[in-house]
Amino acid sequence: MSDSGVSLRLEFRGLAAFQTTLDQLALASANRRPVLEAIGGRLLLSTQERFERQCDSEGKPWKPLALSTLMHRAGKNPWTQGGLRKGAVRKLSAAQILHRSGRLLGSISTRVHDGAVEVGTNTVYARIHQLGGDAGRGHKTHIPARPYLGINAADEAAIVAIVNRHIGRALM
């Protein structure tokens, strides 16, 4: 045992068995597609859960919808038709953020290529919701960032578990 309390002991009980293990590891690392697809599936699930919980990857809630957005959803023009009754505001503010049509959530997908996995969307308005910024005519409307993509500690632990599981299968 080393002074740090950690030791590593390798025992070779025949070169053929060791070579077989090395070959299995090499094969598993050469065909990374299954492990990357599993990682992509986990990250896709995490992203979908963020939409349900309406929070970023660290659990911070998204900013609520603006009153003007709630009024548009109610079919009123906030600049010409006055306000909404308190009951209507309460009902509308309970609406899911970033769920109006379901298109953004439905467009989130994974892609495995070049030894990597990507999670994302091809909708044109995805970036403004992820990062926030000014939009609309003359960029007069500010949309707060409501990040839905990201990796947190739980995702990282799940990725490590997926990789370990795939390595374990390769060695069987």
C-alpha positions, 0 to 999 in steps of 0.5 A: 500500500502506498503512503496515500492509502491508495494502491494499484496492483496488476496481476497478469495470469497469462499473457493470452487473457491480458491480450484478450482484455486489451482487444476487448477494450480496443474494440469497445473504444473503436465502436463508441456509437452505442455509448454515445447514443446512450449518453445522448439519450440521457441528456435528452431526457434531462433536457425534457425534464427541465421543460417540465420543471421550468428550470435550468440545468442547475435547478434555477427556475426560469423567469416568469412570463411577462404580463404582455406575453400573458395578454397576447396568449389571452388574445388581447393587445396589451397596448390597446385593450387594457389589462386582464382581470386578476383571475385571468392573470393567475390562470395564464401565469400558471401556463407552462413557459416555452410550451405554447405550441410544443414545437421547441420541446419537440424539436430537441434531438441528439446527433452522434457524429465524429466520436461525439454526441450533440443535443440541440434543436434546429428551431430559429428561436431556440437561441433567444430562449436559451441565451436571452436577448432583444427580439421583435421589430426593432429589437424592442422586446427583451426576452430573458434567458431560459436555458434548457440545454446544459449538463449538471452534476447528476448528468455527469454522474450518469455519463460516468455510469454509462461509460463504466457500464459499456466498458464492463460489457466490453470486458465480459 
